[in-house]
Amino acid sequence: MRVLSRNRTLLPTASILGAPDLHVDKGSTINLTCIIKYSPEPPAYIFWYHHDEWRELEIG
């Protein structure tokens, strides 16, 4: 007897909700929501960057 098996590995992916472009007035507050799919467990941390600079943001 021969059994064929096909494994499919899904890598975690991250995306930000909303349209690809977001225009806001200078000094305005924005709320970005990051969705992470296919992760076996919630990430311990998330790095956010703006213009190649790391930003420490509240996770909640």
Backbone as JSON, one array per atom type, in Angstrom:
{
  "sequence": "MRVLSRNRTLLPTASILGAPDLHVDKGSTINLTCIIKYSPEPPAYIFWYHHDEWRELEIG",
  "N": [[0.84, -1.17, 0.0], [0.55, 2.21, -0.82], [0.95, 5.48, 0.31], [0.29, 8.77, -0.39], [1.33, 11.96, 0.55], [0.69, 15.37, 0.99], [2.16, 18.19, 2.11], [1.47, 21.42, 3.25], [2.88, 24.42, 3.95], [2.22, 27.31, 5.72], [3.37, 30.52, 5.86], [3.74, 33.07, 8.33], [2.02, 36.14, 7.77], [1.84, 39.69, 7.53], [-0.32, 42.51, 7.57], [-1.65, 45.82, 7.08], [-4.71, 47.12, 8.04], [-7.11, 48.63, 5.85], [-7.0, 51.06, 3.14], [-4.28, 51.14, 0.7], [-3.06, 53.63, 0.68], [-2.88, 56.33, 2.92], [-4.02, 59.38, 3.9], [-3.43, 62.03, 5.99], [-3.87, 64.94, 8.06], [-1.16, 67.05, 9.06], [0.1, 66.54, 12.3], [-2.12, 65.22, 13.16], [-3.77, 62.5, 14.85], [-3.41, 59.05, 14.25], [-4.72, 55.74, 13.78], [-3.42, 52.66, 13.41], [-4.02, 49.4, 12.37], [-2.67, 46.31, 12.63], [-2.78, 43.22, 11.09], [-2.03, 39.91, 11.66], [-1.6, 36.93, 10.07], [-1.76, 33.35, 9.96], [0.05, 32.64, 11.96], [1.45, 30.54, 14.38], [1.22, 31.22, 17.04], [0.48, 34.18, 19.01], [2.57, 37.01, 18.22], [5.5, 37.91, 20.11], [6.4, 40.48, 20.0], [6.12, 43.42, 17.94], [7.57, 45.23, 15.34], [7.46, 48.55, 14.34], [7.98, 50.77, 11.69], [8.75, 54.0, 10.39], [9.56, 55.87, 7.7], [12.07, 54.54, 7.64], [12.78, 54.66, 10.31], [12.63, 53.36, 13.56], [9.7, 53.01, 15.48], [8.32, 53.28, 18.66], [5.43, 51.92, 19.63], [2.16, 51.74, 21.09], [0.77, 48.66, 22.0], [-2.24, 47.03, 21.84]],
  "CA": [[0.0, 0.0, 0.0], [1.33, 3.43, -0.92], [0.18, 6.66, 0.73], [0.9, 10.04, -0.78], [0.98, 13.05, 1.46], [1.12, 16.69, 0.52], [2.18, 19.16, 3.2], [1.45, 22.82, 2.83], [3.33, 25.27, 5.05], [1.82, 28.7, 5.59], [4.23, 31.43, 6.6], [3.02, 34.22, 8.87], [2.0, 37.35, 6.96], [1.31, 40.86, 8.24], [-0.87, 43.57, 6.72], [-2.3, 46.91, 7.79], [-6.09, 47.28, 7.56], [-7.44, 49.87, 5.15], [-6.46, 51.27, 1.79], [-2.82, 51.19, 0.69], [-2.62, 55.0, 0.93], [-3.6, 56.99, 4.0], [-3.66, 60.8, 3.93], [-3.89, 62.69, 7.22], [-3.3, 66.26, 8.28], [0.01, 67.1, 9.95], [-0.24, 66.66, 13.71], [-3.3, 64.41, 13.48], [-3.57, 61.17, 15.42], [-3.92, 57.97, 13.41], [-4.78, 54.42, 14.39], [-3.09, 51.61, 12.45], [-4.3, 48.06, 12.86], [-1.88, 45.29, 11.94], [-3.35, 41.88, 11.15], [-1.04, 38.86, 11.4], [-2.27, 35.66, 9.76], [-1.0, 32.1, 9.83], [1.07, 32.53, 13.0], [1.03, 29.5, 15.31], [0.9, 31.86, 18.32], [0.65, 35.63, 18.88], [3.97, 37.42, 18.31], [5.93, 38.51, 21.37], [6.58, 41.91, 19.75], [5.97, 43.87, 16.55], [8.36, 46.42, 15.06], [6.86, 49.51, 13.42], [8.95, 51.71, 11.13], [8.25, 55.11, 9.58], [10.73, 56.47, 7.03], [13.24, 53.77, 8.07], [13.05, 54.88, 11.73], [11.82, 52.52, 14.44], [8.76, 53.74, 16.34], [7.76, 52.5, 19.76], [3.99, 52.18, 19.66], [1.36, 51.0, 22.06], [0.1, 47.47, 21.49], [-3.37, 46.79, 22.7]],
  "C": [[0.89, 1.24, 0.0], [0.43, 4.62, -0.57], [0.95, 7.9, 0.32], [0.41, 11.13, 0.16], [1.5, 14.36, 0.89], [1.01, 17.65, 1.7], [2.21, 20.56, 2.63], [1.8, 23.68, 4.04], [2.9, 26.7, 4.76], [2.73, 29.55, 6.47], [3.4, 32.58, 7.14], [3.12, 35.43, 7.93], [1.37, 38.48, 7.77], [0.78, 41.86, 7.22], [-1.54, 44.61, 7.6], [-3.68, 47.09, 7.18], [-6.26, 48.62, 6.86], [-6.8, 49.93, 3.78], [-4.93, 51.36, 1.84], [-2.26, 52.59, 0.96], [-3.5, 55.63, 1.99], [-3.11, 58.43, 4.07], [-4.27, 61.43, 5.17], [-3.23, 64.05, 7.33], [-2.13, 66.18, 9.25], [-0.46, 67.33, 11.39], [-1.45, 65.84, 14.13], [-2.89, 63.07, 14.07], [-4.14, 60.14, 14.45], [-3.9, 56.67, 14.2], [-4.52, 53.4, 13.3], [-3.35, 50.27, 13.1], [-3.56, 47.06, 12.01], [-2.53, 43.93, 12.17], [-2.26, 40.88, 10.79], [-1.78, 37.55, 11.24], [-1.26, 34.52, 9.73], [0.15, 31.98, 10.83], [0.6, 31.48, 14.0], [0.68, 30.04, 16.7], [1.08, 33.36, 18.14], [2.13, 36.02, 19.01], [4.28, 38.07, 19.65], [6.09, 40.03, 21.21], [6.39, 42.17, 18.26], [6.81, 45.13, 16.4], [7.62, 47.27, 14.03], [7.95, 50.48, 12.97], [8.22, 52.79, 10.33], [9.47, 55.83, 9.02], [12.03, 55.86, 7.56], [13.64, 54.03, 9.53], [12.09, 54.04, 12.56], [10.96, 53.4, 15.33], [8.26, 52.81, 17.43], [6.29, 52.88, 19.88], [3.3, 51.29, 20.66], [0.69, 49.82, 21.38], [-1.06, 47.18, 22.42], [-4.6, 46.35, 21.99]]
}
